[in-house]
């Protein structure tokens, strides 16, 4: 008896704009790709509260079950940068860096 011949399925081409739209919904520029360590000492209560918040958050991506502390801290940093861009930071700036305008 002859073995069945295996053939690869043709790949269907997807439109570039569809791929871009899907990527923009699924990916977050600050969470995907390269990362670097940020060693910071925080009060234990803050760490505990962020962890508890992480446990309670619902991830909008249905393929993931949780929201990581990294995701929350990234959001906190971006919100803080936006706050400083709007001139509402706790500390004064000598000069506003040009890149800070990206957060307006």
SVG drawing of the C-alpha trace seen along z (x, -y; Angstrom):
<svg xmlns="http://www.w3.org/2000/svg" viewBox="-11 -75 30 77">
<polyline fill="none" stroke="black" stroke-width="0.4" points="0.0,0.0 1.4,-3.4 1.9,-6.0 -0.3,-9.2 1.6,-12.1 2.0,-15.0 1.6,-18.4 1.9,-21.7 -1.1,-24.0 -0.7,-27.2 -0.3,-30.2 -3.0,-32.7 -1.7,-36.3 -3.3,-38.7 -3.6,-42.4 -0.9,-44.5 -3.4,-46.9 -5.2,-44.0 -1.9,-42.8 -1.1,-46.3 -4.5,-46.7 -4.2,-43.4 -0.7,-44.2 -1.8,-47.6 -4.5,-46.0 -2.4,-43.0 1.0,-44.6 2.1,-47.4 5.3,-49.0 6.7,-49.3 5.9,-45.7 7.0,-43.9 10.5,-43.7 13.6,-44.7 13.6,-45.4 16.1,-46.4 16.2,-46.0 15.2,-48.8 16.5,-48.1 14.4,-50.3 13.8,-50.0 10.2,-50.7 8.3,-50.6 7.0,-47.0 3.5,-48.3 3.7,-49.7 5.0,-46.4 2.2,-44.5 -0.4,-46.8 0.8,-46.5 0.9,-42.7 -2.7,-42.7 -3.8,-45.0 -2.1,-42.7 -4.0,-39.8 -7.3,-41.7 -6.8,-43.1 -8.4,-41.4 -6.2,-41.3 -8.1,-42.6 -6.1,-40.0 -8.3,-36.9 -5.2,-34.7 -3.7,-35.8 -5.0,-35.1 -3.5,-37.9 -2.0,-41.4 1.6,-41.2 3.3,-43.6 5.5,-44.6 2.5,-45.6 1.1,-47.7 4.5,-49.4 4.9,-50.2 1.5,-51.8 2.3,-53.7 5.6,-55.1 3.8,-56.1 1.1,-57.9 3.8,-59.6 5.6,-60.8 2.2,-62.1 1.7,-64.0 5.1,-65.7 4.5,-66.5 1.3,-68.3 3.3,-70.2 1.6,-68.5 4.5,-66.5 5.3,-66.6 8.8,-67.9 9.7,-70.9 11.6,-70.5 14.5,-72.9 13.7,-72.4 11.1,-70.2 12.9,-67.5 11.6,-67.5 10.8,-63.8 8.4,-64.4 6.0,-66.0 5.3,-62.5 3.1,-61.9 0.8,-64.9"/>
</svg>
